[in-house]
Amino acid sequence: MEKDWVLIYSSTLETDAVIKKQLLENNEIEAVIINKQDSIYKAFGEIELYVLRDKVLKAKQLITI
């Protein structure tokens, strides 16, 4: 992943990450989800949500409302 992307959220629940990603995109913030969960044992690993470095503060404010 490029250096301009910053991790702002991680979860073991994919739905949480997808909802937060959609919220960010609805507010014109580009976001990317990376699934690092084990394909068999979902208890291992997390779903990570990244945004561009210059949007980190606004993105964190939006997802913590």
C-alpha positions in Angstrom: 0.0 0.0 0.0 1.3 3.5 -0.8 2.6 5.7 2.0 -0.2 8.2 1.6 -2.8 5.8 3.0 -3.4 5.7 6.8 -5.2 3.1 8.9 -8.1 4.8 10.7 -10.2 1.9 11.8 -10.1 -1.9 12.2 -12.7 -4.5 13.2 -13.4 -8.2 13.2 -16.8 -7.4 11.7 -16.8 -6.7 8.0 -20.2 -5.0 8.1 -18.8 -2.3 10.5 -16.0 -1.5 8.1 -18.2 -1.4 5.0 -20.7 0.9 6.7 -18.0 3.3 7.8 -16.4 3.2 4.3 -19.8 4.1 2.8 -20.2 7.0 5.3 -16.8 8.3 4.3 -17.5 8.0 0.5 -20.9 9.8 1.0 -18.8 12.6 2.4 -16.4 12.6 -0.5 -13.5 10.9 1.3 -11.9 8.1 -0.7 -11.5 5.0 1.5 -10.1 1.5 1.0 -10.9 -1.7 2.9 -8.2 -4.4 3.3 -9.4 -7.8 4.6 -6.7 -9.4 6.7 -9.0 -12.0 8.2 -8.2 -15.7 7.8 -10.6 -17.2 5.2 -11.5 -20.2 7.4 -11.3 -18.8 10.9 -12.8 -15.4 11.0 -11.7 -14.9 14.6 -8.1 -14.4 13.3 -7.2 -11.1 11.7 -9.1 -7.9 11.1 -10.8 -5.8 8.4 -8.8 -2.5 8.0 -10.1 0.8 6.7 -7.7 3.3 5.2 -8.0 6.9 4.0 -5.6 9.3 2.4 -3.3 11.1 4.8 -4.8 14.5 4.2 -8.3 13.3 5.0 -7.5 11.5 8.3 -8.8 14.1 10.7 -12.1 14.6 8.9 -12.6 10.8 8.4 -12.0 10.1 12.1 -14.5 12.8 13.1 -17.1 11.2 10.8 -16.7 7.7 11.9 -16.7 8.5 15.6 -20.0 10.5 15.6 
